[in-house]
Amino acid sequence: MAALKTRHGRWKPLVWLTVQKSDLKGLRNEVKDSVLLRLREFIAPAVKMTILACPP
């Protein structure tokens, strides 16, 4: 899941991908990459982002 952290400290989901745990084995990085690429489709190129590894 990719989420936006608001000024109030809350997280708002922007993009997520549902994957069966059995299908995730050996593909964890590819799944993360696909979520980040999908997020990039929605964000203007001029917008700067900071990516955190694990939001709460």
Summary of the structure (lengths in Angstrom):
residues: 56
radius of gyration: 12.5
end to end distance: 10.7
largest distance: 37.6
contacts: 90
relative contact order: 0.22
helix: 34%
strand: 16%
